[in-house]
Amino acid sequence: MRTLPATMIRVLTPFAPLFSKRVFGHAQLLLVGAILASGRRTVSSALRAMGLDKHEQFHRYHRVLSRARWSSLEASRILLGLLLEAFVGQGPLILGIDETLERRYGKKISARGVYRDPVRSTHETFVKSSGLRWVCVMLLVEMPWASRVWALPFLSALAPSGLAHPEIFTHPL
């Protein structure tokens, strides 16, 4: 297995408790590969970016994120802690929330709903699209080298439609 530079390992070490010791080495390579990959951020493109596409056990890397048990909520908490430490210090905590529609079609996509399409809609025209609604929470920080506030995402969650999934939104009286 390839080894990473010490600075990258130092950055990724806080995420070690999320994975077993055996899986973490593979997870490190995938995380770095996802950062370096161009185009779509898939497991395959991450492996190609790390030069592992010719690896004999290429197919096993897909199991790291799909089958290994790890908590994305805990990963978000760790990432937020690192972002706060690096960029906020003692200043105020300012968060931004954004809703994004991922247009998806197909019978097997169970969380799909029908939502207002913010890209295609205008004040005069209401356009609906089928897909998945994601809510993203970002830390808003002023970067010393930039002239504007940056949004650093640390949590994304699927927000299903109340009409498509009434069992989630029904409350007993």
C-alpha positions as CSV (number, residue, x, y, z in Angstrom):
1,M,0.0,0.0,0.0
2,R,1.2,3.5,-0.7
3,T,2.2,5.9,2.1
4,L,1.3,9.5,2.3
5,P,3.5,12.5,3.2
6,A,3.6,13.2,7.0
7,T,1.7,16.5,6.6
8,M,-1.2,14.8,5.0
9,I,-1.2,12.1,7.6
10,R,-1.2,14.8,10.3
11,V,-4.3,16.4,8.7
12,L,-6.2,13.1,8.4
13,T,-5.3,11.6,11.8
14,P,-8.2,13.2,13.6
15,F,-10.5,11.1,11.4
16,A,-8.9,7.8,12.5
17,P,-11.4,7.0,15.2
18,L,-14.1,6.8,12.5
19,F,-12.6,3.7,10.9
20,S,-11.0,0.4,12.1
21,K,-7.2,0.4,12.1
22,R,-7.1,-1.9,9.1
23,V,-9.6,0.2,7.0
24,F,-8.1,3.6,7.9
25,G,-5.1,3.2,5.7
26,H,-7.4,2.7,2.7
27,A,-9.7,5.5,3.8
28,Q,-6.7,7.9,3.9
29,L,-5.8,7.1,0.3
30,L,-9.4,7.6,-0.8
31,L,-9.8,10.9,1.1
32,V,-6.6,12.3,-0.5
33,G,-7.6,10.9,-3.9
34,A,-11.0,12.6,-3.6
35,I,-9.2,15.9,-3.0
36,L,-6.9,15.4,-5.9
37,A,-9.5,14.0,-8.4
38,S,-10.7,16.1,-11.2
39,G,-14.3,15.9,-12.5
40,R,-16.7,13.7,-10.6
41,R,-15.7,12.8,-7.1
42,T,-16.2,9.0,-7.2
43,V,-14.3,6.3,-5.6
44,S,-12.9,5.3,-9.0
45,S,-11.7,8.8,-9.9
46,A,-10.1,9.1,-6.4
47,L,-8.2,5.8,-7.0
48,R,-7.1,7.0,-10.4
49,A,-5.8,10.2,-8.9
50,M,-3.7,8.2,-6.5
51,G,-2.4,5.9,-9.2
52,L,-4.2,2.9,-7.8
53,D,-6.4,2.2,-10.9
54,K,-4.0,-0.6,-11.9
55,H,-3.9,-2.1,-8.4
56,E,-4.9,-5.8,-8.3
57,Q,-7.4,-5.3,-5.5
58,F,-9.0,-2.1,-7.1
59,H,-12.5,-3.4,-6.5
60,R,-12.0,-3.7,-2.7
61,Y,-11.5,0.0,-2.2
62,H,-15.2,0.6,-3.0
63,R,-16.0,-1.2,0.3
64,V,-14.2,1.3,2.4
65,L,-17.0,3.9,2.1
66,S,-19.9,1.7,1.1
67,R,-19.7,-1.2,3.5
68,A,-17.4,-0.1,6.3
69,R,-19.2,1.2,9.4
70,W,-18.5,4.9,10.0
71,S,-20.5,7.9,11.0
72,S,-20.8,10.8,8.6
73,L,-22.3,12.8,11.4
74,E,-19.2,12.2,13.6
75,A,-17.0,13.0,10.6
76,S,-18.8,16.3,10.3
77,R,-18.2,17.1,14.0
78,I,-14.5,16.4,13.6
79,L,-14.3,18.5,10.5
80,L,-16.1,21.4,12.1
81,G,-13.7,21.2,15.1
82,L,-10.7,21.4,12.7
83,L,-12.3,24.3,10.8
84,L,-13.0,26.2,14.0
85,E,-9.5,25.7,15.2
86,A,-7.9,26.8,12.0
87,F,-10.1,29.7,11.0
88,V,-12.3,31.1,13.9
89,G,-10.3,31.1,17.1
90,Q,-12.2,33.3,19.5
91,G,-14.4,35.2,17.0
92,P,-18.1,34.7,16.5
93,L,-19.4,31.5,14.9
94,I,-21.4,32.3,11.7
95,L,-23.1,29.4,9.9
96,G,-24.7,29.4,6.5
97,I,-27.3,26.9,5.3
98,D,-28.0,26.1,1.7
99,E,-30.5,23.8,0.0
100,T,-29.4,22.0,-3.2
101,L,-31.6,20.0,-5.6
102,E,-29.9,17.0,-7.2
103,R,-32.0,16.1,-10.2
104,R,-32.3,12.3,-10.1
105,Y,-34.8,10.0,-11.8
106,G,-35.5,6.3,-11.4
107,K,-37.7,3.8,-9.6
108,K,-35.0,2.7,-7.2
109,I,-34.3,6.2,-5.7
110,S,-36.5,6.0,-2.7
111,A,-35.8,9.5,-1.2
112,R,-36.7,11.3,-4.4
113,G,-39.3,14.0,-4.2
114,V,-40.7,16.8,-6.3
115,Y,-39.4,20.3,-5.4
116,R,-39.3,23.8,-6.7
117,D,-36.3,24.1,-8.9
118,P,-34.4,27.2,-7.9
119,V,-32.3,27.3,-11.0
120,R,-35.1,27.1,-13.6
121,S,-37.7,29.0,-11.6
122,T,-38.1,32.8,-11.7
123,H,-40.4,35.2,-9.9
124,E,-43.0,34.7,-12.6
125,T,-42.5,31.0,-13.4
126,F,-42.7,28.1,-10.9
127,V,-40.8,25.1,-12.2
128,K,-40.8,21.7,-10.4
129,S,-38.1,19.1,-10.7
130,S,-37.8,15.5,-9.4
131,G,-34.8,14.7,-7.4
132,L,-33.0,14.6,-4.1
133,R,-32.9,17.7,-1.8
134,W,-29.7,18.2,0.1
135,V,-29.2,20.6,3.0
136,C,-25.6,21.8,3.4
137,V,-24.3,23.6,6.6
138,M,-21.2,25.8,6.1
139,L,-18.9,27.7,8.4
140,L,-18.7,31.3,7.1
141,V,-15.2,32.8,7.6
142,E,-13.2,35.7,6.5
143,M,-10.0,34.4,4.9
144,P,-6.9,36.7,5.5
145,W,-5.8,36.4,1.9
146,A,-9.3,36.9,0.3
147,S,-11.5,39.9,-0.1
148,R,-14.7,38.1,0.7
149,V,-16.2,35.6,3.1
150,W,-15.7,31.9,2.3
151,A,-18.3,29.2,3.0
152,L,-16.6,26.0,4.2
153,P,-19.1,23.1,4.2
154,F,-18.8,20.6,7.0
155,L,-22.2,18.8,6.9
156,S,-24.5,17.7,4.1
157,A,-27.8,15.8,4.8
158,L,-30.5,14.4,2.7
159,A,-33.8,16.2,3.3
160,P,-36.7,14.1,2.0
161,S,-40.0,15.5,0.9
162,G,-42.9,15.4,3.3
163,L,-45.3,14.4,0.5
164,A,-43.1,11.5,-0.7
165,H,-42.4,10.3,2.9
166,P,-45.3,11.2,5.2
167,E,-44.2,8.6,7.7
168,I,-41.3,10.8,8.6
169,F,-43.3,13.9,9.1
170,T,-46.4,12.5,11.0
171,H,-46.6,13.2,14.7
172,P,-49.1,11.6,17.0
173,L,-51.3,14.1,18.7
